[in-house]
Amino acid sequence: MKTISSFSVSLLCLFILHSITTVNLHGQKTKATPDLDRIVEKFLEENNGQWHDMNVPESDAKLLYDLVIKGNYKSALEIGTSTGYSGIYIAWALSKTGGKLITIDIDEDRHKTALENFRKAGLSEYIDARLADAHALVKELKGPFDFVFSDADKGWLKNYFIDIDPKLIVGGCYTTHNISRRGYYGQQGYLEYVESLKNYETILNTEGAGMLVSYKKSEK
């Protein structure tokens, strides 16, 4: 397990690790979406500095985008939509890989705001946003998934991981937000659990708010 403070060095290590773990899961390149790119970029620029309601910082949103693109992932799950900032970056990347995002939030106001943000960003067709209790819905989802972003209630992180692990394909990537080696957010037990898994390779990126990135090497 490595703790990396430099964003660029962290990305390089992640990508090297990913190339060792799996070779191009889907065997095809991403596609260019210049028209959509202009819409998304315009929306993000117009709303810069407005993402306060439990959303990730920009560096973490960009990390999620880069991970999806590099892994050529197509079937993504986000646990904790908030008002849609991270979902926009994930879905933007998925628009280039030919994938789609399922994102879940239990709060109706945040859910409605996220739906509107997805629409304005031009990404609605790449997102299945669900208003639901993730404690129940995550168990019910069939998968399989190749990319997961967990950013919901921190006391339930391990439960989410255990529920999703059988549905995450080998070579898939499981990311968890707000993780620190100092034990902030009360997540030391979760961090130690993920570190103990022999079938995952994990890196902690500390450039933003703490992103734990775990690649699944094998089923067991």
Beta strands, then each sheet from edge to edge (+ up, - down):
strand 1: 2-4
strand 2: 75-79
strand 3: 100-105
strand 4: 127-131
strand 5: 145-150
strand 6: 168-177
strand 7: 200-205
strand 8: 211-216
sheet 1: 1+ 7+ 8- 6+ 5+ 2+ 3+ 4+
end
